[in-house]
Amino acid sequence: MERREAVIVGSGPAGAATALRLAALAPELAAGMLLLDKARHPRDKTCAGGVIPKALRLLEELGVPLAVPHARVDAAGVAVPGRTLAVGGSDLCRVVRRRELDAALAWAARERGVELREGERVVDLARDGAGVRVETDRRAYWAPVVVGADGSGSVVRRALVGDGAGAVARALTCDVPVADTRWDGHAARRYEFDFTSCATGLRGYRWTFPCVIDGVPHANVGVYALPPVDGARLQAELAAQLARIGARPRAWKAFPIRTYAPRARVAAPRALLVGDAAGCDALMGEGISFALEYGMLAADAIVAARARGDWSFGDYARAVERGPLGRKLRRLHQGARLFYGPRHRFWFRVAAASARAQAIGLAWYNGAEGWDRRGALAALAALVGLGPL
């Protein structure tokens, strides 16, 4: 059985961010850490791939600025029940292919001394003395701490933490060459969100994002929904979005998105959850920026645990729940209840009534100008013109 300083299960953005931050904070640990993944990079990951400005800043902090191919978004089209909005801005998002982003992050961690083992699936975990035993389909490891960065179906969560996260949303997506559509959004650097199906019971939205695949402009088309929703409804919504841009039906991929719920368990003795394993944005399903932030908080907590000899990780749970990450996720959880609830028409009318409110909401969501760390009073002051946007 191999002994390690830490085992990180999953090498997507959350796991790689944990490893990168740990290697920066405690370089002496890097060689003793292990980053595990059941697949091999570059590996496909079904995801819309939106990287908001907050995520770009976090990548810079981790020393891995965005260098993979991407499509830039500078405008948004938003359809809500009763009307369509054009939301302006600049550099609202970058759309990447997750196989390229995830590989870049995992390989950056490896270059900084963290061992990356791929094609190795975790099959069992159990506490073992002053640590955790990790069994894979190849060998066994022991470490004082395990980080669960293994997505919505996290084996670390099930084995060591408990199933306390929020609802599991579902999404379908496919990619269409722009040449096979009549969509002008790619050239216009525009992404589009369609919430009109909320009027017929969908607790979610349809989307069209610009993206680049092997140098060729594409539209990434999808639908996201919180439960209850069945596969037939999702397929019908996806077909409608494809038809809207003049594309024929085509093969799609489905993926689950575990959402955050207030007071969800994100830690237990010797174990931490990050990224989708802990829970992401319930309103929009966005996960990349939250994955990076979770990972950085987890690394901070591991360094503190080693210094104090306290591996309970109550401080990590408090940092998530009470800090900017948890506050934002709680507000998005509440937003999902409002916009996807029985009074959705009222809340969409409120949101559509003020261009200034839309600008504040977009800046807050994207983390632009520090808005995701500002309070309600600052938002109110900006809304009535007494404070800066």
ZIGI-V388112 format. One record per residue. N is the residue number from 1. PSI is psi in whole degrees, -180 to 180 (NA if undefined). BURIAL is I if it has 16 or more other C-alpha atoms within 10 Angstrom, else O. Layout:
n=N psi=PSI burial=BURIAL
n=N psi=PSI burial=BURIAL
//
This chain:
n=1 psi=127 burial=O
n=2 psi=136 burial=O
n=3 psi=133 burial=I
n=4 psi=158 burial=I
n=5 psi=-34 burial=I
n=6 psi=146 burial=I
n=7 psi=124 burial=I
n=8 psi=117 burial=I
n=9 psi=109 burial=I
n=10 psi=125 burial=I
n=11 psi=31 burial=I
n=12 psi=-166 burial=I
n=13 psi=-39 burial=I
n=14 psi=-48 burial=I
n=15 psi=-43 burial=I
n=16 psi=-39 burial=I
n=17 psi=-41 burial=I
n=18 psi=-47 burial=I
n=19 psi=-44 burial=I
n=20 psi=-44 burial=I
n=21 psi=-40 burial=I
n=22 psi=-43 burial=I
n=23 psi=-33 burial=I
n=24 psi=-41 burial=I
n=25 psi=-36 burial=O
n=26 psi=74 burial=O
n=27 psi=-28 burial=O
n=28 psi=-16 burial=O
n=29 psi=-18 burial=I
n=30 psi=-48 burial=I
n=31 psi=-21 burial=O
n=32 psi=-5 burial=I
n=33 psi=157 burial=I
n=34 psi=128 burial=I
n=35 psi=116 burial=I
n=36 psi=145 burial=I
n=37 psi=138 burial=I
n=38 psi=-20 burial=I
n=39 psi=-172 burial=O
n=40 psi=135 burial=I
n=41 psi=145 burial=I
n=42 psi=127 burial=O
n=43 psi=149 burial=O
n=44 psi=142 burial=O
n=45 psi=116 burial=I
n=46 psi=117 burial=I
n=47 psi=148 burial=I
n=48 psi=-27 burial=I
n=49 psi=24 burial=I
n=50 psi=126 burial=I
n=51 psi=103 burial=I
n=52 psi=167 burial=I
n=53 psi=-36 burial=I
n=54 psi=-43 burial=I
n=55 psi=-37 burial=I
n=56 psi=-41 burial=I
n=57 psi=-41 burial=I
n=58 psi=-38 burial=I
n=59 psi=-41 burial=I
n=60 psi=-44 burial=O
n=61 psi=-35 burial=O
n=62 psi=-5 burial=I
n=63 psi=23 burial=O
n=64 psi=71 burial=I
n=65 psi=153 burial=O
n=66 psi=114 burial=I
n=67 psi=2 burial=O
n=68 psi=159 burial=O
n=69 psi=141 burial=I
n=70 psi=162 burial=I
n=71 psi=135 burial=I
n=72 psi=143 burial=I
n=73 psi=126 burial=I
n=74 psi=1 burial=I
n=75 psi=160 burial=I
n=76 psi=139 burial=I
n=77 psi=128 burial=I
n=78 psi=120 burial=I
n=79 psi=126 burial=I
n=80 psi=163 burial=I
n=81 psi=116 burial=I
n=82 psi=-18 burial=O
n=83 psi=167 burial=O
n=84 psi=137 burial=O
n=85 psi=147 burial=O
n=86 psi=117 burial=O
n=87 psi=120 burial=I
n=88 psi=-178 burial=I
n=89 psi=-169 burial=O
n=90 psi=134 burial=O
n=91 psi=56 burial=O
n=92 psi=-28 burial=I
n=93 psi=156 burial=I
n=94 psi=135 burial=I
n=95 psi=120 burial=I
n=96 psi=169 burial=I
n=97 psi=127 burial=I
n=98 psi=-31 burial=I
n=99 psi=-34 burial=I
n=100 psi=-44 burial=I
n=101 psi=-49 burial=I
n=102 psi=-41 burial=I
n=103 psi=-42 burial=I
n=104 psi=-42 burial=I
n=105 psi=-45 burial=I
n=106 psi=-41 burial=I
n=107 psi=-31 burial=I
n=108 psi=-41 burial=I
n=109 psi=-42 burial=I
n=110 psi=-40 burial=I
n=111 psi=-22 burial=O
n=112 psi=18 burial=O
n=113 psi=-1 burial=I
n=114 psi=130 burial=I
n=115 psi=129 burial=I
n=116 psi=119 burial=I
n=117 psi=121 burial=I
n=118 psi=165 burial=O
n=119 psi=32 burial=O
n=120 psi=112 burial=I
n=121 psi=131 burial=I
n=122 psi=130 burial=I
n=123 psi=-19 burial=O
n=124 psi=149 burial=O
n=125 psi=145 burial=I
n=126 psi=145 burial=O
n=127 psi=139 burial=I
n=128 psi=96 burial=O
n=129 psi=-129 burial=O
n=130 psi=41 burial=O
n=131 psi=-160 burial=I
n=132 psi=136 burial=I
n=133 psi=129 burial=I
n=134 psi=117 burial=I
n=135 psi=129 burial=I
n=136 psi=180 burial=I
n=137 psi=6 burial=O
n=138 psi=-38 burial=O
n=139 psi=-175 burial=O
n=140 psi=147 burial=O
n=141 psi=159 burial=I
n=142 psi=137 burial=I
n=143 psi=154 burial=I
n=144 psi=-17 burial=I
n=145 psi=144 burial=I
n=146 psi=136 burial=I
n=147 psi=124 burial=I
n=148 psi=100 burial=I
n=149 psi=34 burial=I
n=150 psi=32 burial=I
n=151 psi=-170 burial=I
n=152 psi=-35 burial=I
n=153 psi=31 burial=O
n=154 psi=122 burial=I
n=155 psi=-29 burial=I
n=156 psi=-44 burial=I
n=157 psi=-47 burial=I
n=158 psi=-39 burial=O
n=159 psi=-33 burial=O
n=160 psi=-23 burial=I
n=161 psi=-42 burial=I
n=162 psi=153 burial=O
n=163 psi=82 burial=O
n=164 psi=9 burial=I
n=165 psi=180 burial=I
n=166 psi=-163 burial=I
n=167 psi=154 burial=I
n=168 psi=110 burial=I
n=169 psi=168 burial=I
n=170 psi=149 burial=I
n=171 psi=147 burial=I
n=172 psi=144 burial=I
n=173 psi=156 burial=I
n=174 psi=164 burial=I
n=175 psi=137 burial=I
n=176 psi=127 burial=I
n=177 psi=134 burial=I
n=178 psi=-32 burial=I
n=179 psi=-20 burial=O
n=180 psi=14 burial=O
n=181 psi=176 burial=I
n=182 psi=18 burial=O
n=183 psi=133 burial=I
n=184 psi=6 burial=O
n=185 psi=-32 burial=I
n=186 psi=-49 burial=I
n=187 psi=-32 burial=O
n=188 psi=1 burial=O
n=189 psi=51 burial=I
n=190 psi=137 burial=I
n=191 psi=158 burial=I
n=192 psi=139 burial=I
n=193 psi=135 burial=I
n=194 psi=108 burial=I
n=195 psi=9 burial=I
n=196 psi=-24 burial=I
n=197 psi=-9 burial=I
n=198 psi=-29 burial=I
n=199 psi=-19 burial=I
n=200 psi=22 burial=O
n=201 psi=-5 burial=O
n=202 psi=129 burial=I
n=203 psi=65 burial=I
n=204 psi=-150 burial=I
n=205 psi=167 burial=I
n=206 psi=155 burial=I
n=207 psi=159 burial=I
n=208 psi=121 burial=I
n=209 psi=145 burial=I
n=210 psi=143 burial=I
n=211 psi=170 burial=I
n=212 psi=126 burial=I
n=213 psi=116 burial=I
n=214 psi=40 burial=O
n=215 psi=-1 burial=O
n=216 psi=130 burial=O
n=217 psi=132 burial=I
n=218 psi=164 burial=I
n=219 psi=126 burial=I
n=220 psi=118 burial=I
n=221 psi=137 burial=I
n=222 psi=177 burial=I
n=223 psi=138 burial=I
n=224 psi=139 burial=I
n=225 psi=138 burial=I
n=226 psi=157 burial=I
n=227 psi=156 burial=O
n=228 psi=135 burial=O
n=229 psi=144 burial=I
n=230 psi=166 burial=O
n=231 psi=-37 burial=O
n=232 psi=-40 burial=O
n=233 psi=-44 burial=O
n=234 psi=-43 burial=I
n=235 psi=-39 burial=I
n=236 psi=-40 burial=O
n=237 psi=-41 burial=I
n=238 psi=-44 burial=I
n=239 psi=-38 burial=I
n=240 psi=-39 burial=I
n=241 psi=-38 burial=I
n=242 psi=-43 burial=I
n=243 psi=-35 burial=O
n=244 psi=-31 burial=O
n=245 psi=10 burial=I
n=246 psi=24 burial=O
n=247 psi=148 burial=I
n=248 psi=156 burial=O
n=249 psi=147 burial=O
n=250 psi=175 burial=O
n=251 psi=142 burial=O
n=252 psi=167 burial=O
n=253 psi=145 burial=O
n=254 psi=151 burial=I
n=255 psi=148 burial=O
n=256 psi=154 burial=I
n=257 psi=109 burial=I
n=258 psi=123 burial=I
n=259 psi=159 burial=I
n=260 psi=142 burial=I
n=261 psi=141 burial=I
n=262 psi=140 burial=I
n=263 psi=18 burial=I
n=264 psi=147 burial=I
n=265 psi=123 burial=I
n=266 psi=1 burial=I
n=267 psi=158 burial=I
n=268 psi=168 burial=I
n=269 psi=125 burial=I
n=270 psi=8 burial=I
n=271 psi=138 burial=I
n=272 psi=147 burial=I
n=273 psi=141 burial=I
n=274 psi=159 burial=I
n=275 psi=-145 burial=I
n=276 psi=-25 burial=I
n=277 psi=-32 burial=I
n=278 psi=-30 burial=I
n=279 psi=134 burial=I
n=280 psi=-165 burial=I
n=281 psi=118 burial=I
n=282 psi=-27 burial=I
n=283 psi=-48 burial=I
n=284 psi=-14 burial=I
n=285 psi=11 burial=I
n=286 psi=138 burial=I
n=287 psi=-22 burial=I
n=288 psi=-49 burial=I
n=289 psi=-40 burial=I
n=290 psi=-38 burial=I
n=291 psi=-45 burial=I
n=292 psi=-42 burial=I
n=293 psi=-43 burial=I
n=294 psi=-48 burial=I
n=295 psi=-40 burial=I
n=296 psi=-39 burial=I
n=297 psi=-40 burial=I
n=298 psi=-42 burial=I
n=299 psi=-44 burial=I
n=300 psi=-42 burial=I
n=301 psi=-36 burial=I
n=302 psi=-43 burial=I
n=303 psi=-43 burial=O
n=304 psi=-39 burial=I
n=305 psi=-42 burial=I
n=306 psi=-40 burial=O
n=307 psi=-36 burial=O
n=308 psi=-17 burial=O
n=309 psi=21 burial=O
n=310 psi=107 burial=O
n=311 psi=24 burial=I
n=312 psi=-28 burial=I
n=313 psi=28 burial=I
n=314 psi=-31 burial=O
n=315 psi=-35 burial=I
n=316 psi=-46 burial=I
n=317 psi=-41 burial=I
n=318 psi=-39 burial=O
n=319 psi=-39 burial=I
n=320 psi=-51 burial=I
n=321 psi=-42 burial=I
n=322 psi=-15 burial=O
n=323 psi=-176 burial=O
n=324 psi=-36 burial=O
n=325 psi=-52 burial=I
n=326 psi=-39 burial=I
n=327 psi=-43 burial=I
n=328 psi=-44 burial=I
n=329 psi=-37 burial=I
n=330 psi=-41 burial=I
n=331 psi=-37 burial=O
n=332 psi=-36 burial=I
n=333 psi=-44 burial=I
n=334 psi=-39 burial=I
n=335 psi=-40 burial=I
n=336 psi=-39 burial=I
n=337 psi=-36 burial=I
n=338 psi=-54 burial=I
n=339 psi=-23 burial=I
n=340 psi=14 burial=I
n=341 psi=-172 burial=O
n=342 psi=-21 burial=O
n=343 psi=33 burial=O
n=344 psi=-36 burial=I
n=345 psi=-42 burial=I
n=346 psi=-48 burial=O
n=347 psi=-34 burial=I
n=348 psi=-36 burial=I
n=349 psi=-43 burial=O
n=350 psi=-47 burial=O
n=351 psi=-32 burial=I
n=352 psi=-9 burial=I
n=353 psi=-25 burial=O
n=354 psi=120 burial=O
n=355 psi=-32 burial=O
n=356 psi=-42 burial=I
n=357 psi=-39 burial=I
n=358 psi=-42 burial=I
n=359 psi=-41 burial=I
n=360 psi=-46 burial=I
n=361 psi=-42 burial=I
n=362 psi=-42 burial=I
n=363 psi=-40 burial=I
n=364 psi=-47 burial=I
n=365 psi=-42 burial=I
n=366 psi=-11 burial=I
n=367 psi=23 burial=I
n=368 psi=141 burial=I
n=369 psi=30 burial=O
n=370 psi=17 burial=O
n=371 psi=-30 burial=I
n=372 psi=-7 burial=I
n=373 psi=3 burial=O
n=374 psi=157 burial=O
n=375 psi=179 burial=O
n=376 psi=-35 burial=O
n=377 psi=-38 burial=O
n=378 psi=-39 burial=O
n=379 psi=-42 burial=I
n=380 psi=-42 burial=O
n=381 psi=-43 burial=O
n=382 psi=-37 burial=I
n=383 psi=-39 burial=I
n=384 psi=7 burial=O
n=385 psi=13 burial=O
n=386 psi=1 burial=O
n=387 psi=165 burial=O
n=388 psi=153 burial=O
n=389 psi=NA burial=I
//
